[in-house]
Amino acid sequence: GPYTWTNAWLVLYTWLQHTDPSVPQYGEDEWTFVKGALTTIDRPYGIFDFFHHKIGSTHVAHHFFHEIPFYNGDEATAAIKEYLGPLYNYDPTPWYLAMIRIAKRCHYVEGIDGIQYYCSLEDVPLKNTAKEKSS
């Protein structure tokens, strides 16, 4: 039980730190270290921020400066937020609501080249409209 809970929670954290409909996914031809670091999202995790040393709400800083100790994460995040301005990714949605939104909207990307955004299976037509039009 504890092993399953711990691993499920870590997978959820990782998923929420790297997945959002607004964040691009880069193919090999577009990816750079900086672009990769900018595709992470800081989110509020409520009481869990305290228990997990804010690993979810200072995650962008972690991707830029992975050797920084957790106790400097708030200061680093404030500096990064100021420096990056609109490039800094923060979603104020509570984690449990973000989880539901992402589960509904982030199912796949259409390819592995260029810049891609998550698509939803809800956007896929249920019927083949091309066959219907030719009939």
LUMKE-922680 format. One line per 5 residues: number of its first residue (from 0); for each residue x, y, z of C-alpha. Coordinates in pm, 1 decimal. Layout:
// LUMKE-922680
NUM> X/Y/Z | ...
END
This chain:
// LUMKE-922680
0> 0.0/0.0/0.0 | 254.9/268.0/99.8 | 479.5/180.2/-194.8 | 188.3/210.2/-439.6 | 67.8/537.8/-283.8
5> 417.2/692.4/-290.8 | 480.5/596.6/-651.8 | 134.6/708.4/-766.4 | 187.0/1043.8/-596.0 | 531.4/1092.7/-753.1
10> 397.3/1005.5/-1098.2 | 109.1/1252.0/-1046.7 | 351.7/1527.5/-940.0 | 576.8/1463.7/-1238.4 | 281.3/1456.7/-1477.1
15> 144.7/1785.6/-1342.1 | 489.8/1948.7/-1357.0 | 533.7/1871.0/-1726.4 | 185.2/1856.1/-1877.9 | -58.8/2132.6/-1967.1
20> -254.1/2220.4/-2282.3 | -78.7/2559.0/-2298.2 | 274.9/2420.1/-2288.2 | 445.2/2321.1/-2614.4 | 620.2/1990.5/-2669.3
25> 930.2/2014.4/-2887.1 | 1053.7/1771.6/-3146.3 | 1421.4/1694.6/-3182.4 | 1459.2/1965.1/-3448.0 | 1320.2/2238.0/-3216.1
30> 1428.5/2133.5/-2867.5 | 1694.6/2323.4/-2673.0 | 1785.1/2310.5/-2304.8 | 1615.8/2645.8/-2238.7 | 1299.3/2552.6/-2430.1
35> 1286.6/2224.8/-2239.7 | 1324.7/2400.5/-1904.4 | 1047.9/2643.7/-2000.0 | 802.5/2358.9/-2060.1 | 764.7/2293.0/-1689.4
40> 483.9/2440.6/-1479.9 | 484.0/2561.4/-1122.0 | 155.5/2490.6/-940.7 | 25.4/2533.1/-586.1 | -1.5/2205.5/-397.0
45> -148.0/2339.2/-72.9 | -27.1/2159.5/239.5 | 175.7/1920.2/23.9 | 412.8/2207.1/-61.2 | 527.3/2198.1/301.1
50> 569.7/1821.2/314.4 | 749.0/1797.6/-21.5 | 976.5/2101.8/9.6 | 780.4/2282.5/-264.5 | 902.1/2049.1/-541.2
55> 590.7/2132.3/-742.9 | 574.1/2506.4/-687.3 | 946.0/2569.9/-756.4 | 987.6/2321.2/-1038.8 | 1077.4/2569.8/-1313.0
60> 1377.4/2680.7/-1103.4 | 1476.5/2316.3/-1060.2 | 1489.7/2268.8/-1437.8 | 1715.8/2568.4/-1486.2 | 1933.1/2511.8/-1178.1
65> 1908.2/2146.0/-1078.4 | 2183.3/2170.7/-816.8 | 2013.3/2444.2/-613.2 | 1907.6/2323.9/-264.9 | 1533.3/2312.7/-200.2
70> 1555.8/2577.1/70.7 | 1661.5/2832.7/-192.6 | 1377.7/2737.4/-428.2 | 1146.1/3025.0/-332.9 | 1416.7/3284.5/-383.5
75> 1525.6/3130.9/-714.7 | 1164.3/3106.8/-834.1 | 1101.4/3474.7/-753.5 | 1412.2/3575.2/-949.3 | 1322.7/3350.8/-1244.0
80> 964.1/3480.1/-1247.8 | 1088.1/3840.1/-1256.3 | 1350.3/3767.2/-1523.5 | 1130.7/3554.9/-1751.9 | 812.3/3761.0/-1721.4
85> 544.7/3605.4/-1943.3 | 768.0/3307.2/-2030.8 | 742.9/3180.6/-1671.8 | 479.3/2906.5/-1644.2 | 259.0/2921.0/-1337.8
90> -88.4/2776.9/-1311.6 | -279.0/2890.9/-1000.3 | -538.4/2615.4/-1042.0 | -544.8/2384.0/-738.3 | -360.1/2060.5/-821.1
95> -667.8/1836.2/-799.2 | -860.8/2054.8/-1047.8 | -555.9/2080.3/-1275.3 | -531.3/1700.8/-1265.7 | -890.5/1666.6/-1390.8
100> -843.8/1931.2/-1662.6 | -521.5/1773.8/-1787.6 | -667.9/1423.6/-1781.1 | -952.1/1548.1/-2002.6 | -745.2/1759.7/-2243.5
105> -390.8/1621.1/-2275.5 | -399.8/1284.1/-2447.6 | -151.4/1297.7/-2733.0 | 56.1/1512.4/-2966.9 | 12.2/1475.3/-3341.3
110> 375.6/1416.3/-3427.0 | 732.7/1417.1/-3307.3 | 866.2/1697.9/-3527.8 | 845.0/2071.8/-3477.4 | 640.1/2231.2/-3203.2
115> 339.0/2035.5/-3083.3 | 63.0/2100.5/-2831.4 | -138.2/1837.8/-2653.1 | -461.5/1735.4/-2821.9 | -768.5/1580.4/-2667.3
120> -942.6/1264.0/-2777.3 | -1261.6/1468.2/-2744.1 | -1147.9/1662.2/-3053.1 | -1124.7/1349.5/-3269.6 | -1435.6/1299.5/-3486.2
125> -1630.5/988.6/-3395.5 | -1733.7/925.4/-3755.7 | -1542.3/944.0/-4078.4 | -1702.3/1251.2/-4234.3 | -1511.4/1206.7/-4563.6
130> -1685.2/873.0/-4630.3 | -2022.9/1019.8/-4539.9 | -1977.6/1311.6/-4784.1 | -1888.0/1079.7/-5074.2 | -2198.7/865.9/-5021.8
END
